[in-house]
Amino acid sequence: MKNMLQISQKQLEKFRQVKNLYFDKTKVPAADNWQDWNDDDVWWHLVSQVITVGNSLPAQKFEKNIGLKGEVAYEKLIKMQEADQARTINRVLREVGTRYASSSISKSRKTVALVHNLKALQNKGGPKMFMKTLSELKGPDADKKRIECLMEDLMFLKSKSAREFLMELGLLRNAVAFDVRVRNVLDKMGIETPKDFESDPKSYDAIESDILTEVCRPLGISGIEFDRMLYQNYDQIMTMDSN
């Protein structure tokens, strides 16, 4: 299949310069660190990921507010009736200024999604048990299978956010979360990406495959290492000479 991205040797060498400068400073979640998390930890991470869509600042507020996190703890929510779950989740989402969190619960897309996700995780034995199930997917396509499974079972997680969620838990290595910073670096390097490819899973997978094959493999790094290297050193990379 023809590559969607055209990556020249010159562009690859620019990424090699980035690696030489910043790879040793890059921090990457440890593989399988989900094992050190409990059900509440995994659930809060999911809530943050859903909050982040559209604007990451509310998620940062949520992460710092122990009181609000306590209100929507997994172990607390599963003891409530569904209507109470929805009211509690909606109140917390609105408290931190979440996008797509209407005061009308039925119209609050993220509230509806999180209530659905809560029930889905309960049915799978809890958040951590679901992570265990994902971790047991093996083979060369294990990363792709985990992404697909997460997107199929949980609402409001798309190609990018599903990858971000699994990366932090140490469940993905060969993947790239194409957020605005990664896309801006690619653009700086002269690598054109199709418009709105993030909303098309097939296009997203194809472009990710190109990056993994044409950039990461020659550099000897994984997708998550590439992703975090660009994200964590974004400001410095964007000031580099691109010629």
N, C-alpha and C positions, 0 to 999 in steps of 0.2 A: 504494500500500500504506500502511495506517495506521501511523503512528509507534508504536514500542514505548515511547518515552520522552515524557513530557509536560514540555516546557521552556517556562516562562513568560518574558515580557519582563523581569520582575524578576530571575529567575534568570540570564538572559543578562547583565543589567547587573552582577550580582555577579561573573561571570566577566570582564567587561570591567574591573572594578576590579582583579581579580587580574592581568590582563594589564598594566594600567597600572603596577602596582607591581613585577611580577617578570619580565616578558617580557625586558627588556633584560639581566637577570642570568642568563638561562637559556642553558645550553650544549647544543647539538645536534650529533650526529655529522655530519660533512661528507658530502655526497652522494658516493656511489661511493668512499668511503675504503677499501673492500675491495681496491682496486687497489694500495694500499701494504702489504698484508698478504701473507705467504707461506703455504704449505700448513699449516705448523705453527701459525701464528697463528690461522687460520680454524678448525682442528681444536680447538685449546685453547679457543677461544670456544664451540664446540659442546659440548665436554666440560663446561665451566662451566655452560652453559645447562641441560644435563641434570642436573648435580649440584644446581642451584638448586631444582628442583622439590621442594616439600615443606619446604625450609629453605634460605635463602640463605647462612647462615654458613659451611657447608662449602665452598661455591664461593669465598667470600672467602679462606678458608685455602688452597685450591688455587691461586688466582691469585697469592698471595704466596710460594708455595713453589716456587722455581726447580727444585729437585731433583726434586720430584714431577712437575712439568710435563715435565721432561726424560725421565722414565721413560715417559711416555705421549705423547711427540712422534709426530706422524704418520709422519715419515720413519723413525722407529725401529720403530714398531709394524708397518708394512707389510712389514718384513723377517722378521717372526716367523710361526710357524705359528698357526693360529686358537686352539688351546688355550692357547698361551703369551700370545697377545694378551689372552684372557679373564682369565687369572690375573694378568697385570700390571695391567690396568685395574681388576679387582676389588680388588687390594691397595691401589691408590692411592685408589680411592673410599672404602674402609674406613678408610684412614689419616686422611682428613680428616673422617670421621664422616658420610658421605653417607647420606641416607635411602633406603630401598628397595635397599640394597646388602648382601644377605645373604652370610654366609660361604660358603654353598652357591652356587657360581657359577650353576648352572642355575636357582636360585630368585632370583638377583639381577637384578631387572628392569632396572636401569640398566646393569649389566654387559652383559647380553644385548643391550640397545638399542644401546650404544656399539660392540659388536663388529659388529652389523648395519650401523650407520652407517658404520663404517670401511670395510667391504666395499662398501657402496653408493657411497661417495665414490671409492673406487679405480676402480669400474666407470664412473664418470663423468669419469675423467681426473684426479681429485684434488680436494681442497676448493676451491682457488682456481678451477679450471676450472668447477666446478659453480656458483660465484658468478658467473662470467662468463656462463654459460648463463642464469642467472636475470636478470642485468642486461640481457640482450638481449630479454627479454619486453617488448613495447611496447604502447602503446594506453592508453585510459582505465581499463582494468581491470588494468593491469600489476601494481599492488601486490597485488591480490587473487590474481592468477595466481601470483605468487611465493610467497605464503603457502600456497596450496593445493599447489603443487609441492613445497615443503619438507615440509609435513605428510604428503604422500603418499609421499615417498621416504625420509624419515628417521623413526626411531622416537623416542618420548618427547618429541616437540615437538607441542604442541597450540596452540590459538588464541592464547593469551597468549604462551607461550614462543617460538613461531615468529615472532611479531611482534618480541619483544625481540631475538631473534637477528639478524633482518634489519635492524632499526633501527640497531643498533650498527655494522653493516657499511656503512651508508649506502645500503641497498637498498630502504628503505621511507620514504615521506614522509607519505602519507595513510592513517595507521593509528593505533590506540590500543591499548596494552597495558594491559588493565584489571587491574592488580595491586591489592592491598589499599589502597594509598594513594590511587589514583585513585578507587576505589569509595567510600572514606571521604569524599573531597572531594565527590563527587556527592551522597552522603547528607547531608552538611553543608549543601549548597545546596538540599536538599529534593527532589532528583531520585531517585525510586525506581527501582531496577533489579530485574528478576526474580531470584528466588533461583536460584543455581547456573547462571546463564546462560553462564558461562565454559566449561562442559562441553558445551554445545550449539553447534556451529559456526554454525548458521543464526541462532540467537538472538544470538550474539556479533556476527556480521556486521551484523545489523539494528540492534543498539544502537550499534555503532560508526558505522554510516551516519547514525544520528540525531545523534550527537555531531558528526560531521564537517559535516553539513548545517545543524543548528540552532544550533551553538555556534561551531565553528571558522570556518566560512565567513563569518558575520557579523562575527567578530572579525578576519578577514583573516590567520589563521594556519593552518599545516598541522597534521595530526594528530599528527605527532611533536613539533612545537613545543608543542602543548597538553599532550601526555603528559609531556614532560620538564619543562615549566613547573610542573605540579602535583607531580611526583615530587621535583624538586630544591628546591622551596620549600614542601614539605608542612607542616612544623611551623608556619611563619608563617601559611600559609593557614588552618590548622585553628584558629588563635587569632583570626581575623578575626570581626567581628560579622556574623552571617548574616541579620540582620533587614533 
